[in-house]
């Protein structure tokens, strides 16, 4: 078994080493890990990709900032958790080395039982310090992020309302103008003019309230119509012409595929567009005209007809019937269209319909009706009229001009100028892109600055609290509470030597005898020399200090020159100096107190004392004079002549919480040196006999932090010649604790005051 002292020293050394490693190595590494995690995300990370497949930069405050904050804190916590394991590995390594273990399965010895609590305690300190230093940056970042969201949400709500109103008033769902599509376009896809990216949700949202920024840097307005005019159908992904959503729609239904297509080509040619125009949009005076001919299989079944969204937006129907027989394919196609229209609300149905019977010659409506009835098509005419639309019958499929007029009538454009020209789809233009990601760089820079500033908040706050530059009620009273804890009121009380500042008028010194060149004033602090009674006529010599007014003293100290104190010469009863105090005619002898301190000289078994610190208890009351006697029990004149009194100190207790500055004309300026408000209690002045004083104005009850006030007295009875001492006392209270600040001053008959503080 080893030496227990060595084992104890080894355990103590390892404890200090483990604690030092945790505080000096692990703590800085954890703080550095937090700084690196924040910098990796907010300082050096690239701009975030657009989420959800939308090729637009999301709003940083709403979408990317929460992800960045979560990523930074998650990475930081993971790194710090790994660093917290290092002190334990350090401890295990030191224990195995100290125990001489060579195998990982060897025990750690009994020292591990003692050192693990030290390890846990040091890690707790590291965690608390790290949490305290990281909590303010985290809360600051959350606050800034919350403020950003609070500012952005009303901004988004405003423009989202504007966009919804604009869409409801000025935009309506329209069919895709391409015959092989025809799906309803509620929100067109906007193509980026720079890179051609497809923006499907160009509305105020998480990608921007007023403007969306493409991944290439181009700016796309989210409110109003796209200025570039490059939009496409979300179903077929083809570009559509501008104004397609305002076009008058005429749907060609029925008829065999060849007949229907021939009619469609003739009408387009008559309207001034190519017969194979794609999309079949014709430019009009105020609104375009869309002559929509669905694919050949669009009318093969009722389900196929029900999928034709273009019927819900049609202004007119051109029904082509080659054979009016009941079971003919043309009649069945028309009947399916009429069934689909019957399922629509009345406001969605076409207002006009034209029945084209190619077998009848071109002519009036009545003639075509008679021919259709003769050929057995009366049932068809009645079915079309039952739909509620205005019906016109047209004959002759080769009359292009007549067919064009009928189409214009169906679209409601028969009164204006004839449409002329094909409305082509725009070719997407390419504009130079702009640098992307400024929004993320700005937001990340703000959060990075907030983290950096938050890390400095706690040290700067501690500096501000220590410097007392904050008002006491700042931070919900934390400034005043910290100042009260750091500088309690009771800690400001200390003793002050009232003889540190003396004049010829105060205090008055008297002695039974003084040797030439050694006056009594030599004992005052700051004076050279000493007082001696060499050549005294007899024993029991003394020195009297007259203070001129009763003062609450706390301690009296006096020292002789150590070389002047003779050895006891075999007598233990010789002792130089005895202190007595006096107030008026009452003489007070300080009792022997355990707090009395004695300074001695010599190396013998009984060294001679040469200085005393005599405490004055509160029971003694105010004293106005002190007497130091050189004679003692069994002393003689020769003994007293050898003594040389070097210095005398008279002290009382005062507080630094208040600073008193006596001024002329009976004024006293009171300064609060603390960082919180104090309750004041101005005590009456202590004056010599015959002098009176009264307050001119009532003093304030509370003195604010780091402020001052002036208290005025009216003094009477001051002699016109000479000066009299005046003792000022002001009490300060806080939380049940009261301290008193004291000061002395000399006042003459003209009101001039000299401070002795």
N, C-alpha and C positions, 0 to 999 in steps of 0.2 A: 504494500500500500504506500502511495507517495506521500510526500510531505503535505499536510493540509494547508499550511500557509502558502506554499507554492501554488497549490490548486486554487486557493482563494484569489491570489494575485492574478493567476492565469485567467480565471473566470471574470474578474473585474476588467482586465485588459481586453478580453474578447468582447465583453459587454460594451465597453467604450468604442471598440473598433466597429462593432455591428451598428451601434447607434450612429456613429460618425459616418459610416458608409451610407446608411439610409438617408441621413440629412444632407450630407455633403455631395453625394454622388447620385442617388436615386431621385431626390427631389429636383435638382436642376435638370436631370434627364427627362423627368415627367413634364416639367414646364416647357422644355425645349420640344418635346413630342407634341404638346398642344399647339405650340407656335408653328411647327412644321405641318401639322395637319390642316391648320387654317390656311397656311400659305399655299399648300398643294391644291386646295379647292378654289380659293378665292384669288390667289395671286398668279398661279402658273397654269391653271387648267384651261383647256380650249373652250370655246363657246359651245353651249349645249346643243345637241341635235334636236330637231323638231319632233315632238312626240306624236304618236298616233298617225304617222304617215303624212301629215299635213306639211308641205314644204315651206313653212313660215316659222320665224323665230317666236317662241312663246314669250309672253310677258314675264319678265324676270321675277317681279315681286310676287306673282300669283302662282306660277308654275315651277320655275327653276330655283328660286330662292329656297323654298322648303326642302327641295332635294339636295341642294348644296349644303344647307345647314345640317341636315340629317347625315349626309355623307361625311362632312368634316368631323362632326361629333362622334360618329360611329367609328371612323378610322382612329381618331384620337383616343377614344376609350379602349379600343383594341390594343393600341400601342402602349398605353399607360398600364393596362392590365398585364401585358407581357413584362414591362419594366418592374412591376411590383414583385415579380418572382425572383429578381436578381438578388436582393438582400438575403433571401432564404438560401439560394445556391451559394452565395458568399459565405454564409454562416456554416453551411454543411461542409464546404471545402476547408474552412479553417479548423473546424472540429476534427475532421478526419486527419488533417495534417498534425494537429496537436496530439491526437491519440495514436498516431502512427498507424492508422488503418490503411491497408492496401487494397482491400476488396470493397466494392460498393455495398455488399451485404453486411459489412461490419457495423456494429452499433456506434452511436455518437457519444456514448458515455454519459455519466451523470451531469456533465456540464451543459448538455443540451436542455435538460429540464430547467436549468437556471436561465439559460440564454434565450430560450424561445419566448418567454414573457417580455424580455427586452426587445426582441425582434418585433413582436406584435405591437408593443407600445410605440416603437419608432415608426412602424408602418402606419399606425393610426395617426400619428402626428403628420407624416408625409401626406396622407390622404386628406386630412383636414386642411392643411396649408394649401395643397393643390386645389381643393374644392373652393376654398375662400378666394384664391387668386383667379380661378377660372369662372367662378359663378357670375361675377360682374360682367365680363365680356359676353357670356352666354345670354344673360338677361338683357344686356344692351342690344345685342343682335336681334333678339326676339322683339324687343320694343321697337327698333327701327323697322323690322320687317312688318310688324303689326301696323305701324303708322303708314308704311307704304301701301299695305293692303287697304287700310281705311281711307286713304286718299284715292286709290285707284277704283274702288268699288263704286262710289258715286259718279266718278268720271265715266266708268263703263255703263252704269245704269242710264245716264243721260243719253249717250250715243246709241245704246241699244234701243231705247225708246224711240229716238229719232229714226233709226233704221227700220224698226217695226212699223212705225207710222208711214214712213216713205214707201215701204213695200206694200202696205195695205192700200194706200191711196194711188200710187203711181205704177205699181207693178202688179201683174196678174200672171197666174200660170198659163203657159202657152205650149202648144205642141212643138216638138222638134220638126223642122221643115223638111227633113229628108224622108222620102216615101218609105224606105225600108226600116225606119225607126218609128217616128210619130209618137214617141212617149212624151208624157207631160213633163215639161221642164219647170220645176218650181224655183230652183236656185241654180243658175247656170254656173259652170266651172269657168273660172277666170284664168287665162293663161298669162304667165309672167312675161312681160315684154323683153326681159333680158335673157332668161335661160329657158323659157317655155315650160316651166313647172306648172302643174295643174293645182290650183287653189279651189278646193271644193266648198270650204266654209269661210267665204269672205264676208264675215259679219262681225260686229263687236263681240269679242269673246276673249278667251285665254291667249290668243295670238295678237291681241291689240284691240283697243277700243275705237280709235279713229283711223288708224293706218296699220296694215299688216306689212311686215318686212319679210321679203322672200329670203330664202337661204343664200341667194346670190347677192343680196343687199338691196334689191329693187323695192320701192315703196308702192304699195297697192292700197287705194282707199277702201275702207270697210263700210263707209256710208256713202250713198249715192251710186250713180252708175259708173262703171269703170271708164276712166278717161281714155284709155287706150283702145277700147272697143273690141278687144280680143276675148271672146267668150266661146264656149263650146258646150255641147250637150253632154250631160253626165252619163247618159246611157250609151250613145254611140261614139262619144269622144271626138266628134268632128266639129270644126268651127262653124258657127252660125253667123249670119249677117246681123248687123246692128239693126234694131227695130223689129226683129222677128216676133217679139212678144206683142207688138201692136198690129200685126197683120190680120187682115180679114181672111177667114179660112172658108174655102169652098171644097167640099169632099166629093169626089167622083165615085159613085157606087153602082154596083150591078154591071150587067153587060159581060160579054165574053172578054177574055183577056186581050185579044187583039183589038176588039172594038173599043174597049175602054182606053187602051193605050193610044189608039189612033185619035180618039176624041181629045185626049189629054195633050197630044203633040200639036194638033191643029189649034187648040185654044191658046197654048203658049206662044205659037208662032203669030197668031192674030194679035196677041197682047204685046208683041215686040220682043219676046224672049226666045232664045234657042229652043228647039223642040225637045232637046235632051238636057235642059237646064237642071242643074243640081246645086242647091235646092231649088224647087220650082217656085221661087219668089219673084214677083213682078213689082217693079218700083211704081208706087202710086204718088198722087199729089200730096196727100196728108198721111195716108197709111198704106203699107204694102199690101199686096194680095197674094195669098198662098193657095194655089190650085193643087190640092193633095189627092194623089191617086195611089191607094195602098197597093201592096204586092198582089200577085195573082191569086194567092191562097188566102187572102184576108177575109173573103166572104164564103169560104167553103163550109163553115159550121157556125152555129150560134156562139160557141165559146170563142172562136177566133174573132168574130165581130165584137163580142164583149170586151176583148182586149184592146180594141182600137181606141186609144185615149183621144185621138183627134176628133171623134164624134162629140166629145164633151165640150169642145171649143169651136165647133163648126158654126159659121154664120148662115151657110146655105148648103143644100144637097143637090147634086146633079145626078139623077137616077137614070141610068142607061138601060133600056129594056129592048132587046132585039125580038123577042117573041112573047106576047102577053099571055100565053097559055099558062094555066094554073100550075102545072108541074114543071114548067121550064126552069132551067137553072137561073136565068136572069130574075124571074119573079121570086124565086126562093131567096136569092141574095138580097133583093129589095125588101122582102118581108122580114128577113133577119135584121136588116138595118132598122126597119120601123119598130121591131120588137125591142132592139137595144135603146132606141130613142124613147120608147114608152117607159122604160125603167128609169129614165133620168128625170130630175125635177123640171118643172115647166120652164124655169128661167134658164136652164141649161140647153134646152132643145133649140134646134135651128128655127129661125123665123120664116125662112123661105125655102121652097123646094121646086125643082124643075124636073119634069119627066120627059126625057129625050127618047123619041120613038123613031129610029132611023128609017123604018119602012114608010113613014108618012112624008110627003113632000114638005118643004119649008113653007110656012104660011102662018095664018093667025092661030091663036090659041084654040078657038072654037073648032076650027077645021081639024086640027090635030086631035082634039078630043073626040070628034065624031069618028074619025078614022080608027082611033084606038078602041072605041066602043064597038065599031063594026067588026074589028078583028078579035073581039072577046076580051078586051082589057078593061072593061068597066069596073070589074072588081078591084083591079089594081089602082085605078084612079080614085075609087072611093076609099081605099085603105090609106093612100097617101094624104088625101084631104082630111081623113080622120085624125091625123097626127097633130092638127092644129096649125100647121104652117100654110102660108100663102103658096098656092101651087100654080105653076105655069107649065103648059105642055108645048114642047118644041119638036119639030120634025126635020128630018134631013140631017145626016151626020157629016155631010161634006160642006155645009155652009159654015166656013170658019168665022166669018164676020158675025153671023147670027149667033153662033155658039159663044163667041167672045162677049157679045152684048148680053146674052143670058147669064154668063158667069159674072159679069159686072153687076147685073140686077140681083143675082143671088148674094153677092158680097155687099150690096147696099151702096155701091159706088157708081151707079148708073147715071147720077145727076152731075158728077164732076167730070173733069177731063179724063180721057181714057188712059189707063196705065201704059207706060212705055218703058221698056228696058228691063233687063234682068238684074236683080239685086243679088250680087255674088257674095260669097263668104270671104271674109278678109283673110289675107295671108299673115300669120303671126310675124310681127317685126321683131328684130333683135336690137336691143339697146345695150350700151355698155353697162356692166354691173358696177355696184358700189361695194366697198368693204362692208362685210357683215359682222355682226356680233358686238357693235358698239353698246347696245343696250345692256348686254350681259357684262361687258367690261366695266361699264359705269356702275351697275348694281353690285357687281362683285367688289369693285374698288371701294364702294361705300361700306359694304359689310366688312371688308378687310380693315378699313380705317376704324370702323366701330369696334371690331375685336381688339385692334391695337390700342385704341383709346380706352376701352373697357379694362384692359390689362393694367393701364396706368391710373385708373380711377382710384383703386384702393390705396396704392402708395401715396398718390397726391392728396387723397382725403385724409390719410393719417398725418401727412405733413401739414395740411391746413388745420387739422384739429390740434396738432401739437403747437403750431404757431399762433393759434387762437385768432385766426382771421375770419372765422365764420361767426355769425351772430348766435347767441345761445339757443334761440328757438329754431335754428336751421335744422333740416333733416329730421323734422318732427321731434325736436328737442334733443337729438343725439349729440349735438355739439356741446350743449350745456352739461349733459350727463357725462360725456367723456371728460370734460374739463373738471367736473366734480370728482370723478374717479381718479383722474391723473394727478390733480392738484387739490386734494381735499382741504377743506377750510381749516381743520385742526393742524394740518402740516405746515401752515404758514406762521405758526406761533413760535417765537424764539426769544432769546434774551438779548438785550441791547444795553451797552454801557452808556449810562447817561452822562458820565464824565468825559466821554470821547470829545465833546465840543464844550469848551469852557471859555469864560471871559474874565475880565477883571472884576465884573460885578457879581459873577456867580460861578461856583459856589464860594462861600466864605470859609476860609481855613483859619483855625486858631490852634496854637500849641502852647504847652506849658513852658517850653524852652526850645530854642533853635540855635544850633551851632552856626558860627559865621560862615556865610557862603552856602548854607544848606537850609533854605527856607522851606516851609511846609508845602508851598506850591510845587516843589520838585516831585512830589508823589503823584501828581496828576498825569494821566496818560499823555504821551507825547512830549513830556518835559525831561530834560537831562538831569542827572544828579540824583540825590537822595536826601532825605530828612534825617538829621542826627541831633542828639541832645548832648553831644560831647561838651563837657564843662558845666553840666546841669548842677544846681545847688543841692538837689536832693533826689530821692527816688520817686516812684509813681508818676513818671512823666506821661503825657498823653498828647494826642492829636485829634482835633474836633473838626468835622466837616458839617457845616450848616447849609442845608439845602434850601432854606427859606420858605418852604411850604411842605405839607405832608404828602408824601408820594408812596405808592404801593410798590415797595422794593421786593425783589425776589432773591437776590444774592449779593454778597459783599466779598470781594477778594482783595487780599493784601499780601505783598511779598517783601521780605527783607533780602538784603544782599547776602547770598549764601555764606560768604567768607566772614561776615560780621556776626554770625550766630556762633557763640562759643560752644565748646563741647560740654557735656553734662558735668564733668569733673566728679563723677561718682554720685551725683544727685539726679534722680529721675524727676524731681519736682520742678526744676527750672524749665520754664517755657516762655518764649518771648511773645508778647502781644496778647491782648484780650479785647474783644469787641463788645461794645454795648451800643444800643440805639435809644433814641429819645423822641418823644412827641410831646412838646410842651414841657410840663414838669414830670411826665411819666417816663420812667427809665425801663428799658426792655433789655433783658439778657437773653440772647439766642440760646436755646437749649442744644444739647449735644444731639446731633442728627446723624443717622447712618449715611445720609447723602453728603455729609461734609467731607471734602477732599483735602488732603494734606500733602504738601510737597516737602520732601526731606532731603538732607545732605549727609554724606558720610557713609562709610562701609561697615561701621561697627554693628554690634548686635542691637544697639539702641541709637539709630541715626537721629540727628537733631532736625526738627522741622523748621522750615524757613518761610513757608507760604501756606495760606489757608483759603478755601472757598467755602464760605459760610452761607448756607441757604437761609432765607427769611421766610418762615411759613406765613400762610394767609391769615392765621390767627393773630399775628403781630399787628395787623392793620397798617394804615399809612404812617410813615415815619418822616420826621423833618430834620433829624441830625444823627450823626454817627460819631462814635468816640472809640479810638484805638489806643489802648493803654499799653505801655511798654513793660510795666511792672507785673510781676507774677508772684506766685507763692514762693517764698524763700529766695527772692532776688534782691539785689542791692543796686546802689547807684552805679558802681563800676560795671556791673553787668549791662545796665541800660545804656551807658555811654558807648559801649561797643556796638550796639545795634544800629543798623542803618536801614531805614524804611525806604524801599525803592519805588514801589508803585501801589496804587489803590484803585480798585474798580468797583463801581456801584451799578448794579444792573436791575432792570425791571423787564417784564415780559410785554411784548407787543406782537402785532400781527402784520405780515406783509400783504394781506389781502386788501388792505386800505393804506393809502399813502396820504399822510397829513402834511399840508404845507401852510404854516401860519403866514398870514399876510398883514399888511398895515390896516389900520382903522378897524381892528377887531374882527377881521375876516379870517376864515379857515377854509382852504380849498381841500376837499376830500376827493381822492381819485380811487376808483375801483380798478384794481390790477388783474382781476380774475376774468374769466370768459363767461360768466353767468351773472344774473341779477342777484343782488344781495339786499336784505332788509337792514335798514340803518336804525340805530338808536344813539342819538347824540347825548352824551352824558354831560352833566354840569361841569363847568370849568373848576379846576382846583386852583385857588388863589391864596395869596398871603392875607394875613389879618388886615382888615380895613378896606379891602378892595372888593367890589361887587361887580357882577356881570349878569346881563339878561339878554335873551335871544331877541333879535330884531324881527325876524321872520321865522315861521315854523319850518323846520328842515324837512326834506322829502323822506318818505317812509321807505322807498325802494330806490336803490342806485343801480341803473342799468350797467351791463357789462362794458368794461373799458371806457367808462365815461366819468365825468367829475361834476361836482356841485360845490357851491360856495355857501358857507354858513356864516352868518354875521351876528356878533355880540356887541352890546353896548357896555363898555367898561367904565366904571366910576370909582373914585377914590384912589386913582393912581397918582403917586406923588409927582410933582412937577420936575423935581430933580432926581436923577438916578433912574434905574430900571428895576422892575419887579418881575420875578419868574411867574409864568402861567403854564399850567399843565392841561393839555387837551386830551380828550379820550372819546373815541367813537366806536361803538360796538356794531359788529356785523353778524347776522344770523342766517343760517341755511340748514334746513332739514333737522331742526332741533339742536344744532351746534352753534355756539356763540363764541366769538373771539373779539378781542378789543385791541384797537390800534391806538398807540399813545405817542405824544410828542411834547417837547418843551419849547418854550419861547420866552424871550425877554421883551417887555413892553414898557415904553416910556410914557410920560404925560402927554405927548403929542400924538400918541397912537401908533408910532413907528414900532415895528416888530422885527426882532431878529430870531430866526429859527435856530434851535439847538439840536435838531433831529439829524 
